[in-house]
Amino acid sequence: MTKPSSNNLLSAIDVITLLFCGWVLAYMSIGINRVYDAWQHMPTYMGIAISVLILAWCQQQTWVINNGKLLKAISFLRGIYPVLLFGYFFTSGYAFNRVIFPNWLDPWFMQIDKSIFGYYPSMLWGTKYNHWLLQELFHFAYFCYYPMIAGLPIYLYFKQPKAFKEIIFNLTFVFYLCYTIYSVLPVIGGRFIPEAMEITQTYRAGLFTHIMVFIYRSSGHLGGAFPSSHIAITLVLTVAALRFVRRMGYVFAVIAFFLSIATVYCHYHWAIDAIMGIITGVGAYYLANNVRYKLSQIGFQ
């Protein structure tokens, strides 16, 4: 089959972003009575969708094509814009993640952990094995998520442009998948237990424990725990690094191992969140590749 030339205004990332925004807008409209600040978030999601369309249109215009610097800037923005939206998409989910289930589902997830382990790992691990060096190790691993999510795409942007396009699409796809699940299943994670919530907001141990406490004290967001996007995205980055930057991939693999434990040890997730985060990360990476290939076959590059 001959691959069609791309005459579409939209890219593959544009397509999944518009679909995600469309889903959220439809979902909020259906459950409007259970959405917080609907008239703030609905216009924002609509504005994001319109902006995506405007950017796509601009890049096709002669006055942009003939201006090399402007074309390069718009092309870069179109390639990277989902990364700028991940934070808002995550935090805004709190406004509409209890449309179907008005109450948090954590008691059900707690019982899953209890049936598997006989206790709650998200409460026990971090309190029983609480030496400050262990606290620092696992909080450092958890913190590594942030430089990893910026570092690998930036490196690939300059060194391997084709790989950059793949990793940005895959990150975007997996984030949107997790956010869609979060909008339906409201789960806080380990911090649902008041004692765990207090621990995650108490300064102790060393530098990285302090950093993570600062982050969680600064954010009032609740929900978005099942599956763990921290683990899913870290594994997406790890698989990509092993494919394109092998030595970096080995480092990422070690971090991913400790980070997967840290999500539970640091009281942020139930163990089942972590398990499903692993499955989601690996499975959705290859699913994203398949979706991107199929979109390319109909002209969305």
PAKEKE-586201 format. One record per atom (N, C-alpha, C): x, y, z; residue in one letter. Coordinates in pm, whole numbers, padded with zeros to 5 digits, always signed. Example, Ala and Ser with C-alpha at 12.3 -4.5 7.8 and 13.67 -1.06 7.14 Angstrom:
BEGIN
+01319-00569+00780A+01230-00450+00780A+01320-00330+00780A+01285-00225+00708S+01367-00106+00714S+01290+00003+00787S
! end
This chain:
BEGIN
+00084-00120+00000M+00000+00000+00000M+00087+00124+00000M+00059+00216-00090T+00137+00338-00098T+00091+00436+00008T+00184+00490+00078K+00151+00585+00184K+00106+00716+00122K-00011+00767+00160P-00061+00889+00099P+00019+01010+00142P+00025+01109+00054S+00090+01233+00092S+00000+01306+00190S+00060+01385+00277S-00018+01453+00380S-00062+01590+00331S-00191+01602+00296N-00248+01731+00259N-00339+01782+00371N-00341+01712+00482N-00427+01750+00592N-00366+01865+00670N-00453+01953+00717L-00407+02060+00804L-00361+02003+00938L-00425+01897+00982L-00402+01845+01115L-00291+01740+01119L-00219+01738+01231S-00121+01633+01257S-00186+01524+01340S-00114+01413+01359A-00167+01304+01442A-00191+01352+01585A-00101+01436+01637I-00118+01489+01772I-00241+01579+01779I-00261+01661+01673D-00381+01745+01669D-00508+01660+01680D-00510+01550+01607V-00629+01464+01603V-00662+01412+01742V-00563+01356+01812I-00595+01299+01944I-00622+01408+02047I-00562+01526+02030T-00590+01637+02121T-00733+01686+02103T-00777+01700+01978L-00914+01743+01951L-01014+01638+01999L-00982+01511+01982L-01070+01406+02032L-01079+01411+02184L-00967+01433+02250F-00967+01440+02397F-01049+01560+02444F-01026+01676+02384C-01102+01795+02422C-01251+01775+02396C-01282+01712+02283G-01422+01684+02250G-01486+01593+02352G-01412+01490+02395W-01463+01397+02497W-01492+01472+02627W-01397+01554+02672V-01414+01624+02799V-01532+01721+02792V-01544+01793+02682L-01655+01886+02667L-01790+01813+02668L-01797+01701+02596A-01922+01623+02594A-01951+01567+02733A-01849+01518+02801Y-01864+01458+02933Y-01911+01562+03035Y-01849+01682+03030M-01892+01787+03121M-02034+01832+03091M-02069+01836+02964S-02204+01878+02926S-02309+01781+02979S-02278+01652+02968I-02372+01550+03014I-02390+01555+03166I-02277+01573+03237G-02283+01573+03385G-02268+01711+03444G-02322+01811+03378I-02298+01950+03416I-02330+01980+03562I-02428+01912+03619N-02467+01938+03758N-02365+01887+03859N-02273+01802+03814R-02171+01749+03905R-02031+01799+03870R-02023+01899+03786V-01894+01955+03744V-01868+02083+03822V-01748+02095+03881Y-01709+02216+03951Y-01654+02319+03852Y-01697+02441+03866D-01648+02550+03781D-01657+02516+03633D-01772+02460+03594A-01791+02418+03455A-01772+02533+03358A-01819+02652+03395W-01814+02765+03303W-01676+02829+03299W-01585+02776+03378Q-01443+02813+03364Q-01373+02712+03274Q-01397+02584+03297H-01324+02480+03225H-01378+02454+03085H-01506+02464+03066M-01562+02438+02933M-01510+02537+02829M-01510+02668+02858P-01451+02761+02761P-01301+02738+02739P-01231+02694+02846T-01087+02669+02832T-01061+02553+02737T-01134+02445+02754Y-01117+02330+02663Y-01158+02368+02521Y-01264+02445+02508M-01305+02491+02375M-01196+02579+02314M-01139+02668+02396G-01033+02756+02347G-00910+02679+02303G-00876+02572+02376I-00761+02489+02338I-00787+02424+02203I-00907+02369+02184A-00940+02305+02057A-00933+02405+01942A-00988+02524+01962I-00985+02627+01857I-00842+02669+01828I-00760+02682+01932S-00619+02721+01913S-00543+02618+01831S-00571+02490+01855V-00508+02383+01777V-00542+02399+01629V-00668+02427+01601L-00711+02445+01462L-00648+02569+01399L-00638+02678+01476I-00577+02801+01425I-00430+02781+01393I-00358+02714+01484L-00216+02687+01460L-00196+02603+01334L-00281+02502+01318A-00272+02416+01200A-00299+02495+01073A-00395+02585+01078W-00428+02669+00962W-00313+02765+00930W-00257+02827+01034C-00149+02924+01014C-00029+02862+00943C+00004+02740+00981Q+00124+02678+00924Q+00110+02653+00775Q-00010+02653+00724Q-00033+02629+00581Q-00040+02757+00499Q-00034+02871+00565Q-00052+02998+00494Q+00079+03047+00432Q+00066+03109+00317T+00184+03156+00241T+00267+03253+00323T+00201+03344+00395W+00274+03444+00471W+00356+03383+00585W+00319+03264+00628V+00399+03193+00728V+00508+03111+00660V+00472+03041+00553I+00568+02958+00480I+00685+03041+00430I+00659+03165+00389N+00765+03251+00335N+00848+03319+00443N+00809+03302+00568N+00885+03359+00680N+00948+03244+00757N+01074+03216+00728G+01141+03099+00782G+01138+03090+00933G+01165+03202+01001K+01170+03200+01147K+01031+03175+01206K+00931+03241+01148L+00795+03222+01198L+00747+03079+01174L+00779+03026+01056L+00740+02888+01025L+00805+02790+01121L+00932+02813+01151K+01004+02725+01243K+00943+02732+01384K+00906+02855+01426A+00848+02872+01560A+00713+02803+01570A+00630+02819+01468I+00498+02756+01470I+00511+02604+01462I+00605+02556+01381S+00628+02412+01369S+00670+02353+01503S+00760+02424+01573F+00806+02378+01704F+00689+02376+01803F+00610+02483+01803L+00497+02490+01896L+00397+02379+01869L+00372+02350+01741R+00278+02243+01707R+00331+02106+01749R+00463+02093+01754G+00521+01966+01795G+00523+01945+01944G+00526+02056+02019I+00550+02045+02162I+00431+02088+02248I+00327+02145+02187Y+00221+02208+02267Y+00152+02114+02366Y+00137+01983+02337P+00070+01899+02438P+00142+01901+02572P+00276+01909+02569V+00353+01910+02693V+00314+02030+02779V+00281+02142+02713L+00243+02263+02785L+00104+02251+02847L+00027+02154+02800L-00111+02138+02846L-00130+02026+02947L-00031+01937+02960F-00047+01822+03048F-00087+01863+03190F-00020+01966+03243G-00047+02009+03380G-00191+02054+03397G-00240+02136+03305Y-00379+02184+03314Y-00476+02068+03299Y-00452+01982+03201F-00544+01870+03181F-00553+01783+03306F-00439+01765+03373F-00439+01682+03494F-00516+01749+03608F-00483+01875+03637T-00546+01942+03751T-00693+01972+03725T-00729+02001+03601S-00869+02031+03571S-00958+01908+03585S-00898+01789+03580G-00976+01667+03595G-01051+01661+03727G-01000+01730+03829Y-01067+01732+03959Y-01207+01792+03948Y-01228+01878+03847A-01357+01946+03832A-01467+01852+03783A-01427+01745+03712F-01532+01661+03652F-01510+01511+03672F-01424+01474+03768N-01396+01331+03783N-01496+01257+03873N-01602+01328+03915R-01706+01260+03994R-01844+01277+03932R-01845+01276+03799V-01973+01285+03727V-02050+01154+03741V-01984+01042+03721I-02050+00911+03729I-02056+00862+03873I-01939+00864+03940F-01932+00821+04079F-01914+00946+04166F-02015+00986+04242P-02004+01109+04321P-01909+01098+04439P-01876+00975+04480N-01786+00954+04593N-01657+00889+04546N-01550+00914+04622W-01421+00852+04589W-01432+00700+04596W-01364+00633+04504L-01369+00487+04497L-01257+00419+04575L-01184+00495+04654D-01068+00441+04724D-01099+00323+04816D-01211+00320+04888P-01236+00202+04971P-01236+00072+04892P-01284+00076+04769W-01283-00044+04685W-01141-00082+04646W-01059+00017+04612F-00920-00010+04574F-00839-00054+04696F-00871-00001+04812M-00804-00046+04934M-00829-00195+04958M-00951-00239+04931Q-00982-00380+04951Q-00907-00470+04853Q-00883-00420+04734I-00803-00497+04637I-00663-00517+04693I-00602-00408+04743D-00469-00420+04803D-00470-00516+04921D-00572-00504+05005K-00580-00589+05125K-00593-00735+05085K-00669-00763+04980S-00688-00902+04937S-00561-00960+04877S-00477-00876+04818I-00353-00924+04758I-00243-00941+04862I-00225-00839+04946F-00111-00836+05038F-00147-00872+05183F-00273-00859+05218G-00311-00880+05357G-00294-00757+05442G-00247-00648+05384Y-00229-00521+05454Y-00228-00411+05347Y-00210-00285+05387Y-00206-00174+05292Y-00061-00132+05269Y+00001-00175+05159P+00141-00138+05133P+00164+00012+05133P+00066+00089+05084S+00085+00234+05075S+00091+00301+05211S+00049+00232+05315M+00061+00286+05450M+00179+00224+05523M+00201+00094+05503L+00301+00022+05582L+00445+00045+05535L+00470+00036+05404W+00607+00039+05355W+00682+00165+05401W+00621+00279+05382G+00689+00405+05412G+00698+00438+05559G+00620+00371+05642T+00626+00397+05786T+00711+00293+05860T+00709+00168+05812K+00788+00064+05878K+00935+00075+05839K+00961+00104+05712Y+01099+00117+05662Y+01123+00265+05632Y+01141+00344+05740N+01137+00488+05725N+01270+00556+05752N+01382+00483+05737H+01513+00547+05753H+01522+00663+05654H+01586+00770+05694W+01587+00890+05610W+01655+00866+05476W+01752+00773+05470L+01817+00743+05342L+01721+00673+05247L+01638+00584+05301L+01537+00520+05217L+01434+00623+05170L+01395+00711+05261Q+01302+00817+05221Q+01360+00900+05106Q+01486+00935+05117E+01550+01015+05013E+01562+00937+04881E+01597+00810+04890L+01611+00729+04769L+01481+00724+04691L+01372+00693+04760F+01246+00676+04690F+01184+00809+04649F+01203+00913+04729H+01153+01044+04687H+01236+01099+04571H+01365+01068+04571F+01449+01107+04456F+01401+01036+04330F+01375+00906+04340A+01327+00831+04223A+01196+00889+04173A+01107+00923+04265Y+00978+00980+04225Y+00997+01116+04159Y+01088+01195+04214F+01116+01329+04159F+01175+01320+04019F+01251+01214+03990C+01318+01200+03860C+01220+01203+03742C+01096+01172+03769Y+00992+01179+03666Y+00992+01313+03594Y+01011+01421+03669Y+01000+01555+03611Y+01114+01588+03516Y+01240+01570+03555P+01347+01595+03455P+01347+01495+03341P+01303+01372+03366M+01297+01272+03258M+01198+01313+03150M+01082+01363+03192I+00976+01394+03096I+01014+01514+03009I+01105+01596+03059A+01154+01709+02979A+01283+01672+02906A+01370+01598+02973G+01504+01573+02920G+01509+01490+02794G+01437+01376+02792L+01445+01289+02674L+01387+01355+02550L+01266+01415+02556P+01216+01482+02435P+01306+01593+02385P+01364+01673+02477I+01454+01780+02433I+01576+01722+02364I+01633+01618+02422Y+01750+01554+02360Y+01715+01501+02221Y+01603+01433+02208L+01565+01376+02078L+01530+01485+01977L+01478+01598+02024Y+01444+01706+01932Y+01567+01752+01855Y+01680+01760+01924F+01803+01807+01860F+01880+01695+01791F+01868+01572+01842K+01952+01463+01791K+01880+01369+01695K+01752+01341+01720Q+01677+01245+01639Q+01535+01296+01618Q+01513+01386+01521P+01380+01447+01502P+01267+01347+01482P+01291+01237+01409K+01185+01138+01389K+01147+01071+01521K+01248+01041+01601A+01222+00981+01732A+01149+01081+01822A+01180+01209+01808F+01112+01313+01887F+00963+01312+01857F+00926+01305+01730K+00785+01303+01694K+00714+01181+01754K+00785+01068+01754E+00724+00947+01810E+00704+00961+01960E+00805+01009+02032I+00795+01012+02177I+00691+01114+02222I+00680+01228+02152I+00580+01327+02189I+00439+01271+02165I+00420+01204+02053F+00288+01145+02027F+00255+01040+02133F+00352+00953+02162N+00325+00845+02259N+00299+00899+02399N+00376+01000+02440L+00350+01063+02570L+00210+01123+02573L+00175+01194+02467T+00044+01257+02460T-00067+01153+02464T-00052+01048+02386F-00153+00942+02380F-00173+00879+02517F-00064+00846+02585V-00075+00777+02715V-00130+00872+02822V-00088+00998+02819F-00147+01094+02912F-00297+01105+02891F-00340+01121+02767Y-00483+01136+02740Y-00560+01010+02780Y-00498+00894+02760L-00562+00769+02802L-00582+00768+02953L-00476+00805+03028C-00486+00808+03174C-00588+00912+03219C-00584+01030+03158Y-00677+01135+03199Y-00821+01095+03172Y-00844+01022+03065T-00979+00976+03035T-01027+00878+03142T-00939+00787+03183I-00974+00693+03290I-01000+00769+03420I-00915+00869+03450Y-00932+00946+03573Y-01067+01018+03577Y-01114+01062+03461S-01240+01135+03457S-01358+01047+03493S-01341+00915+03479V-01449+00820+03507V-01432+00755+03643V-01307+00728+03683L-01279+00659+03809L-01209+00753+03907L-01282+00813+04000P-01221+00906+04096P-01149+00833+04209P-01017+00834+04204V-00935+00764+04304V-00826+00858+04353V-00816+00877+04484I-00713+00964+04541I-00580+00892+04553I-00583+00764+04589G-00460+00690+04616G-00432+00683+04764G-00308+00652+04799G-00273+00632+04939G-00307+00748+05029G-00307+00869+04975R-00335+00987+05057R-00482+00997+05099R-00563+00901+05054F-00701+00893+05101F-00704+00868+05252F-00603+00796+05302I-00590+00772+05446I-00537+00900+05512I-00607+00957+05607P-00565+01087+05666P-00422+01087+05716P-00378+00976+05779E-00241+00971+05829E-00139+00981+05716E-00171+00917+05603A-00082+00923+05488A-00081+01063+05428A-00197+01126+05421M-00205+01264+05372M-00117+01355+05455M-00122+01338+05585E-00040+01422+05674E+00109+01399+05651E+00148+01273+05635I+00289+01241+05611I+00339+01308+05483I+00259+01302+05376T+00303+01358+05247T+00311+01509+05249T+00259+01572+05357Q+00263+01718+05366Q+00348+01765+05483Q+00430+01674+05537T+00514+01707+05652T+00661+01707+05610T+00730+01819+05628Y+00872+01827+05592Y+00955+01738+05684Y+01041+01656+05623R+01123+01562+05698R+01234+01513+05607R+01320+01423+05658A+01429+01361+05581A+01514+01467+05514A+01547+01445+05382G+01643+01532+05316G+01583+01613+05202G+01670+01652+05108L+01635+01746+05002L+01517+01700+04918L+01523+01579+04863F+01420+01536+04769F+01287+01506+04838F+01293+01461+04962T+01169+01444+05039T+01105+01580+05061T+01187+01681+05090H+01136+01816+05107H+01074+01869+04978H+01140+01843+04866I+01088+01891+04737I+00950+01832+04709I+00937+01701+04730M+00808+01637+04701M+00700+01682+04799M+00737+01706+04924V+00639+01759+05019V+00593+01898+04974V+00687+01979+04929F+00652+02113+04880F+00553+02104+04764F+00580+02013+04670I+00492+01996+04554I+00352+01956+04598I+00343+01861+04691Y+00211+01813+04732Y+00140+01908+04828Y+00217+01992+04896R+00152+02095+04978R+00100+02209+04891R+00163+02227+04775S+00125+02338+04687S+00008+02303+04596S-00020+02174+04582S-00126+02131+04492S-00247+02084+04571S-00363+02140+04538G-00485+02096+04604G-00558+01990+04525G-00496+01942+04418H-00562+01845+04331H-00576+01710+04399H-00693+01649+04384L-00715+01514+04432L-00773+01430+04320L-00741+01301+04319G-00787+01213+04213G-00675+01184+04116G-00705+01105+04016G-00604+01076+03915G-00498+00980+03963G-00539+00874+04033A-00441+00779+04086A-00439+00646+04013A-00551+00607+03953F-00559+00474+03890F-00582+00487+03741F-00487+00432+03659P-00357+00377+03696P-00257+00490+03721P-00142+00456+03777S-00040+00557+03805S+00019+00610+03675S-00011+00736+03643S+00049+00796+03523S+00198+00820+03543S+00240+00838+03669H+00383+00851+03697H+00458+00729+03644H+00407+00612+03675I+00472+00489+03629I+00452+00471+03479I+00330+00490+03431A+00302+00469+03289A+00390+00556+03202A+00401+00685+03235I+00481+00777+03154I+00630+00747+03169I+00672+00711+03289T+00813+00676+03308T+00851+00556+03222T+00762+00458+03211L+00790+00341+03129L+00786+00374+02980L+00699+00466+02940V+00700+00513+02801V+00835+00576+02768V+00883+00660+02859L+01014+00723+02839L+01126+00620+02839L+01115+00520+02925T+01218+00417+02935T+01225+00332+02808T+01109+00289+02759V+01106+00210+02636V+01163+00291+02520V+01124+00418+02511A+01174+00503+02404A+01325+00522+02415A+01373+00544+02537A+01518+00563+02556A+01594+00436+02520A+01542+00321+02556L+01610+00196+02521L+01615+00176+02370L+01517+00228+02300R+01514+00217+02155R+01609+00315+02087R+01614+00438+02138F+01682+00544+02064F+01812+00592+02129F+01824+00580+02262V+01945+00625+02333V+01975+00519+02438V+02036+00410+02396R+02044+00289+02478R+02102+00314+02618R+02212+00389+02628R+02273+00409+02760R+02180+00487+02852R+02113+00587+02799M+02016+00661+02878M+01903+00567+02920M+01866+00476+02832G+01760+00381+02861G+01792+00293+02981G+01918+00252+02993Y+01958+00170+03108Y+01941+00249+03238Y+01979+00377+03235V+01962+00461+03354V+01813+00477+03386V+01733+00502+03282F+01589+00518+03301F+01527+00391+03358F+01577+00275+03316A+01521+00148+03363A+01543+00133+03514A+01660+00172+03560V+01688+00164+03704V+01597+00259+03780V+01585+00381+03728I+01497+00480+03793I+01354+00430+03794I+01309+00373+03681A+01171+00324+03670A+01143+00217+03775A+01241+00132+03802F+01224+00027+03903F+01197+00088+04040F+01282+00183+04080F+01266+00244+04213F+01143+00336+04216F+01115+00404+04106L+00998+00492+04102L+00869+00412+04118L+00864+00294+04057S+00743+00211+04068S+00715+00173+04212S+00821+00145+04288I+00805+00117+04431I+00771+00245+04506I+00836+00355+04465A+00819+00483+04535A+00675+00532+04533A+00602+00506+04426T+00463+00553+04420T+00380+00499+04536T+00415+00379+04581V+00345+00317+04694V+00415+00354+04825V+00547+00343+04827Y+00626+00370+04948Y+00602+00513+04998Y+00590+00607+04907C+00573+00748+04944C+00427+00785+04970C+00338+00684+04971H+00197+00701+05008H+00112+00768+04900H+00160+00776+04777Y+00085+00846+04674Y-00018+00757+04603Y+00007+00626+04600H-00079+00536+04523H-00106+00407+04600H-00218+00344+04567W-00240+00206+04608W-00151+00116+04524W-00121-00001+04574A-00035-00094+04499A-00098-00132+04366A-00231-00145+04363I-00297-00181+04238I-00283-00069+04134I-00273+00056+04181D-00247+00167+04088D-00113+00147+04019D-00014+00106+04098A+00121+00087+04044A+00123-00030+03946A+00059-00139+03983I+00055-00256+03895I-00009-00220+03761I-00120-00151+03766M-00188-00113+03643M-00111-00004+03569M-00033+00076+03640G+00052+00175+03574G+00158+00108+03488G+00214-00003+03539I+00313-00078+03462I+00250-00135+03335I+00135-00198+03351I+00066-00257+03236I+00028-00149+03135I-00025-00037+03184T-00067+00072+03096T+00052+00131+03022T+00162+00155+03093G+00278+00218+03030G+00334+00137+02915G+00357+00008+02938V+00416-00077+02835V+00316-00103+02722V+00193-00139+02760G+00093-00171+02659G+00055-00051+02574G+00035+00064+02639A-00010+00183+02566A+00100+00241+02478A+00227+00215+02512Y+00336+00262+02424Y+00321+00201+02285Y+00300+00072+02283Y+00290+00004+02152Y+00153+00029+02088Y+00051+00048+02170L-00079+00086+02115L-00069+00223+02049L+00002+00315+02113A+00021+00449+02056A+00093+00443+01922A+00194+00358+01913N+00265+00342+01786N+00170+00294+01676N+00082+00201+01713N-00013+00149+01616N-00113+00256+01573N-00161+00334+01668V-00256+00442+01636V-00189+00545+01546V-00066+00581+01580R+00006+00681+01499R+00027+00630+01357R+00060+00503+01343Y+00080+00445+01209Y-00050+00452+01129Y-00162+00416+01193K-00289+00416+01121K-00331+00557+01083K-00303+00655+01171L-00334+00793+01137L-00247+00842+01021L-00121+00798+01019S-00032+00838+00909S-00080+00782+00776S-00143+00665+00780Q-00190+00603+00657Q-00308+00679+00594Q-00375+00760+00673I-00484+00840+00616I-00444+00988+00608I-00314+01013+00622G-00262+01146+00592G-00232+01235+00710G-00251+01187+00833F-00221+01268+00952F-00080+01234+01000F+00014+01322+00975Q+00155+01293+01007Q+00190+01335+01149Q
! end
